Amino acid sequence: YAIAQTSGKQFLLKPGQWYDVDLISNGNLGDFIYLNKILFFRNNNKIQLGKPFLINSQIPAKIIQEVKGPKITVLKTKPKKKYTRTRGNRQAYTRVQIDSL
Protein backbone atom coordinates (compact mmCIF):
# COMPACT_ATOMS: atom_id res chain seq x y z
CA TYR A 1 0.00 0.00 0.00
CA ALA A 2 0.95 3.65 -0.17
CA ILE A 3 -0.01 6.95 1.42
CA ALA A 4 -0.34 9.83 -1.03
CA GLN A 5 -1.45 13.44 -0.73
CA THR A 6 -3.74 15.19 -3.19
CA SER A 7 -5.74 18.40 -2.82
CA GLY A 8 -4.62 18.82 0.78
CA LYS A 9 -5.84 15.39 1.93
CA GLN A 10 -3.98 12.16 2.55
CA PHE A 11 -5.24 8.84 1.22
CA LEU A 12 -4.21 5.28 2.05
CA LEU A 13 -4.03 3.73 -1.43
CA LYS A 14 -4.45 0.04 -2.18
CA PRO A 15 -4.54 -1.56 -5.64
CA GLY A 16 -7.99 -2.30 -7.07
CA GLN A 17 -9.85 0.27 -4.96
CA TRP A 18 -11.41 3.63 -5.88
CA TYR A 19 -11.21 6.94 -4.05
CA ASP A 20 -13.07 10.26 -4.25
CA VAL A 21 -10.73 13.25 -4.65
CA ASP A 22 -11.62 16.89 -5.27
CA LEU A 23 -12.90 17.68 -8.75
CA ILE A 24 -10.33 17.48 -11.54
CA SER A 25 -11.87 19.79 -14.13
CA ASN A 26 -9.41 19.19 -16.98
CA GLY A 27 -9.62 15.37 -16.93
CA ASN A 28 -11.92 13.18 -19.00
CA LEU A 29 -13.32 9.76 -18.19
CA GLY A 30 -10.71 7.08 -18.83
CA ASP A 31 -7.75 9.46 -18.53
CA PHE A 32 -4.90 8.72 -16.17
CA ILE A 33 -3.65 11.17 -13.58
CA TYR A 34 -0.40 10.70 -11.71
CA LEU A 35 -0.17 11.20 -7.97
CA ASN A 36 3.37 12.36 -7.30
CA LYS A 37 3.15 13.48 -3.66
CA ILE A 38 3.79 10.10 -2.07
CA LEU A 39 4.50 10.14 1.65
CA PHE A 40 4.92 6.42 2.32
CA PHE A 41 5.28 3.29 0.20
CA ARG A 42 5.33 -0.35 1.30
CA ASN A 43 5.93 -3.31 -1.00
CA ASN A 44 6.06 -6.66 0.84
CA ASN A 45 8.63 -5.94 3.58
CA LYS A 46 10.36 -3.03 1.84
CA ILE A 47 9.38 0.36 3.27
CA GLN A 48 10.14 3.75 1.73
CA LEU A 49 9.47 6.89 3.74
CA GLY A 50 9.53 10.35 2.19
CA LYS A 51 10.90 13.47 3.81
CA PRO A 52 8.28 14.83 3.17
CA PHE A 53 7.70 13.20 -0.25
CA LEU A 54 9.38 10.42 -2.19
CA ILE A 55 11.50 11.67 -5.08
CA ASN A 56 10.91 10.39 -8.66
CA SER A 57 7.89 8.27 -7.80
CA GLN A 58 4.35 8.37 -9.19
CA ILE A 59 1.17 6.35 -8.78
CA PRO A 60 -1.14 6.18 -11.82
CA ALA A 61 -4.86 6.63 -11.13
CA LYS A 62 -7.61 6.22 -13.71
CA ILE A 63 -10.57 8.64 -13.74
CA ILE A 64 -13.70 6.47 -13.70
CA GLN A 65 -16.52 8.84 -12.71
CA GLU A 66 -17.55 12.29 -11.54
CA VAL A 67 -19.80 12.18 -8.47
CA LYS A 68 -21.44 14.58 -6.02
CA GLY A 69 -21.12 14.36 -2.27
CA PRO A 70 -23.94 14.56 0.27
CA LYS A 71 -26.05 17.69 0.44
CA ILE A 72 -25.02 20.22 3.05
CA THR A 73 -27.57 22.81 4.18
CA VAL A 74 -26.39 26.24 5.29
CA LEU A 75 -28.81 28.36 7.29
CA LYS A 76 -28.17 32.07 7.90
CA THR A 77 -30.28 33.98 10.41
CA LYS A 78 -30.19 37.38 12.08
CA PRO A 79 -31.76 37.54 15.50
CA LYS A 80 -34.85 39.73 16.06
CA LYS A 81 -34.98 40.79 12.37
CA LYS A 82 -36.98 37.94 10.78
CA TYR A 83 -34.12 37.30 8.34
CA THR A 84 -33.48 33.72 7.29
CA ARG A 85 -31.71 32.39 4.21
CA THR A 86 -31.25 28.74 3.36
CA ARG A 87 -28.65 27.55 0.88
CA GLY A 88 -27.57 24.07 -0.11
CA ASN A 89 -24.40 22.71 -1.62
CA ARG A 90 -23.24 19.39 -3.04
CA GLN A 91 -19.49 19.17 -3.47
CA ALA A 92 -18.25 17.70 -6.76
CA TYR A 93 -15.69 14.90 -6.62
CA THR A 94 -13.73 12.88 -9.15
CA ARG A 95 -13.65 9.13 -8.53
CA VAL A 96 -10.29 7.58 -9.37
CA GLN A 97 -9.27 3.94 -9.34
CA ILE A 98 -5.82 2.65 -8.44
CA ASP A 99 -4.88 -0.31 -10.64
CA SER A 100 -1.31 -0.88 -9.50
CA LEU A 101 1.26 0.66 -7.23
N, C-alpha and C positions, 0 to 999 in steps of 0.2 A: 504494500500500500504506500501511499504518499500523502503528504499534507501540502496543499498549494493555496496561494492567496490570489484572489481575484475580486475586484471591485470593493476592496476594503474588508473582505470576509475571508475566513480560512475554512477550507473544506478538506475532509478526510476522504481521499479518492481511492476507490477500489475498481479493478477492471470489471466491465460488464454492468455497471450501475449508471444511473442518470442523476443529474443534479440540476437544480434551478439556480442560475446566476442572474445578475441584473441584466436588463435588456441590452443586447448587442444589435444596434440598429443597422450596421452595415454588413451583416451576415445574412446569407440565404440558407434555406433548409438544405441539408446535405453538405454544407461547407464544413471545413475543419478550422478550428481555432487552436492556437497553441498557448498553453499555460506555461509561462516561463518564470514565474515567481514561486519556486518550489522551496519549501522550508525544510522538508524532511523526506527521505526516501528509504524504503526498506525492501530488499529483495532477498528472500530466504533469510539468511543470517547476516547479510551484509547491510550495514546501516551507513547512510550518508546524511550528515547534518550540515545545513547551510548557516552561514554567519553574515547576514541574515538569510541570504538565498544561495542556492546552489548555482555555480557558474557553468555555462554551456549545457544546460539541460532544459528539455521541454517535454510537455505531456500533450499529445494530440487529443482533442475533444471534438466530437461531431455534433453539429447543431441538428436536433431532431424535431424541435417544436417551439412555438412561442405560446406561453400560457400567461394567465392572469392570476394573481394571488387572491386571498380572501378580501372581501369588502370591509373597509374601515370607515366608520362614520365619525365625522368631526362635527361637534355641536358648539356653536359660539353663542353666548348669552351676555347681556349686560343687565346687572341687577336694577330693579325698580324702573326700568325703561321700556318694558315689553318688547325687547329686541332679541330675536332668536333666529339664527341661521344654521341650517343643516347642510353639510356637504358630505359627499362620499368619494372614496378613491379606491381603485383596484390597481395595485402595482403590477407592471408588466415585467415578466421574466423570460429568459431564454433557457430552454431545457437542453442540456448537453449530455452526451453519453461518452463515457470513457471506455474505449475498446481494449487498449493495452497500455501498460506503463513502461 
